[in-house]
């Protein structure tokens, strides 16, 4: 793939923090399967805990954090049995579907968007740009 250099540069940029629920496990698997390296990651549950000054968020899902931080009750369905990185193999048994299949794109787009929104709001709370009490009244991307 001709864009591997740009992707490697993006992922290894220390000015960018990649956030997500269970991000360490996701990154570990991704790095093992691709040999790409992430410079900086943070689990959203830790970030939300810092921003909201709450503890015990480790059992929260992405949807739970969206409700807690953004004030939106959501149900995000993760596709079942999709191999995220499958080389160039296509297998009906485990629903591996190449680099881009509809289920992968839809889920990863929603997951990335929610992770970004939650992370951005939490960072603004930590920096004092958003009141902690009013954070759950926010609209997405505002």
C-alpha positions as CSV (number, residue, x, y, z in Angstrom):
1,X,0.0,0.0,0.0
2,X,1.5,3.3,-1.0
3,X,0.1,5.2,2.0
4,X,1.9,3.1,4.6
5,X,4.5,5.8,5.1
6,X,1.9,8.5,5.8
7,X,0.0,6.2,8.2
8,X,3.2,5.2,10.1
9,X,4.1,8.9,10.4
10,X,0.6,9.8,11.6
11,X,0.5,6.9,14.2
12,X,4.0,7.7,15.5
13,X,3.4,11.4,15.9
14,X,3.9,12.2,19.7
15,X,1.6,15.3,19.4
16,X,-1.4,13.0,18.6
17,X,-3.1,11.0,21.4
18,X,-5.2,8.0,20.2
19,X,-8.1,7.4,22.6
20,X,-10.5,4.5,22.9
21,X,-12.1,2.1,25.3
22,X,-9.6,-0.7,25.7
23,X,-7.1,1.1,23.5
24,X,-4.1,-0.7,24.8
25,X,-5.3,-4.1,23.8
26,X,-6.4,-2.8,20.4
27,X,-3.1,-1.1,19.8
28,X,-1.1,-4.1,20.9
29,X,-2.9,-6.3,18.4
30,X,-2.7,-3.8,15.6
31,X,1.0,-3.2,16.2
32,X,1.7,-6.9,16.2
33,X,-0.2,-7.5,13.0
34,X,1.0,-4.5,11.1
35,X,4.4,-3.5,12.6
36,X,3.1,0.0,12.9
37,X,3.8,1.8,16.2
38,X,1.6,4.3,18.1
39,X,3.4,7.1,19.9
40,X,0.7,8.0,22.4
41,X,-2.5,6.4,23.6
42,X,-5.0,6.8,26.5
43,X,-7.9,4.8,27.6
44,X,-11.1,6.8,27.5
45,X,-12.2,5.5,30.8
46,X,-9.1,6.9,32.5
47,X,-9.4,10.2,30.7
48,X,-13.1,10.5,31.6
49,X,-12.3,9.7,35.2
50,X,-9.7,12.5,35.3
51,X,-12.1,14.9,33.6
52,X,-15.1,14.1,35.7
53,X,-13.1,13.5,38.9
54,X,-14.8,10.1,39.1
55,X,-13.3,6.7,39.8
56,X,-14.6,3.3,38.9
57,X,-15.2,3.9,35.2
58,X,-13.3,0.8,34.1
59,X,-16.5,-1.2,33.5
60,X,-17.9,1.5,31.2
61,X,-18.4,0.8,27.6
62,X,-18.0,3.4,24.8
63,X,-21.8,3.8,24.9
64,X,-21.7,4.3,28.7
65,X,-19.0,7.0,28.4
66,X,-21.0,8.7,25.6
67,X,-24.0,8.8,28.0
68,X,-21.9,10.0,30.9
69,X,-19.7,12.6,29.2
70,X,-21.8,13.7,26.2
71,X,-25.3,13.1,27.7
72,X,-26.3,10.8,24.8
73,X,-27.8,7.4,25.3
74,X,-26.6,5.3,22.4
75,X,-26.5,1.7,21.3
76,X,-23.5,0.9,19.1
77,X,-23.6,-2.6,17.7
78,X,-20.2,-4.1,17.0
79,X,-20.2,-6.6,14.1
80,X,-19.7,-10.1,15.4
81,X,-16.8,-12.3,14.3
82,X,-15.1,-9.8,12.0
83,X,-11.3,-10.2,11.7
84,X,-10.1,-6.7,11.7
85,X,-6.8,-7.5,9.9
86,X,-6.9,-10.4,7.6
87,X,-4.2,-9.9,5.1
88,X,-5.8,-10.5,1.7
89,X,-7.7,-13.6,2.7
90,X,-11.5,-13.8,2.5
91,X,-13.1,-16.4,4.7
92,X,-16.9,-16.9,5.1
93,X,-16.4,-18.8,8.4
94,X,-15.1,-15.8,10.4
95,X,-16.5,-13.1,8.2
96,X,-13.1,-11.7,7.3
97,X,-13.8,-9.3,4.6
98,X,-10.7,-7.6,3.2
99,X,-9.5,-4.2,4.1
100,X,-12.9,-2.5,3.8
101,X,-16.3,-4.1,4.2
102,X,-19.5,-2.3,5.1
103,X,-19.6,-3.7,8.7
104,X,-16.0,-2.7,9.4
105,X,-16.3,0.8,8.0
106,X,-19.6,1.5,9.8
107,X,-18.5,0.3,13.2
108,X,-15.0,1.8,13.1
109,X,-16.4,5.1,11.9
110,X,-18.9,5.4,14.8
111,X,-16.3,4.1,17.2
112,X,-13.7,6.6,16.1
113,X,-16.2,9.5,16.1
114,X,-17.5,8.8,19.6
115,X,-14.0,8.2,20.9
116,X,-12.9,11.5,19.5
117,X,-15.9,13.4,20.8
118,X,-15.6,12.0,24.3
119,X,-11.8,12.6,24.3
120,X,-12.2,16.2,23.1
121,X,-14.8,17.0,25.7
122,X,-12.8,15.4,28.5
123,X,-9.7,17.3,27.5
124,X,-11.6,20.6,27.4
125,X,-13.0,19.7,30.9
126,X,-9.4,19.0,32.2
127,X,-8.2,22.3,30.7
128,X,-11.1,24.2,32.3
129,X,-12.7,25.2,29.0
130,X,-16.0,23.3,29.8
131,X,-17.8,23.2,33.0
132,X,-18.0,19.6,34.3
133,X,-21.7,20.0,35.2
134,X,-22.7,21.2,31.7
135,X,-20.7,18.7,29.7
136,X,-23.6,16.3,29.5
137,X,-25.8,19.0,27.8
138,X,-23.4,19.3,24.8
139,X,-24.3,18.5,21.2
140,X,-21.9,16.4,19.1
141,X,-19.2,18.4,17.4
142,X,-20.0,21.7,19.1
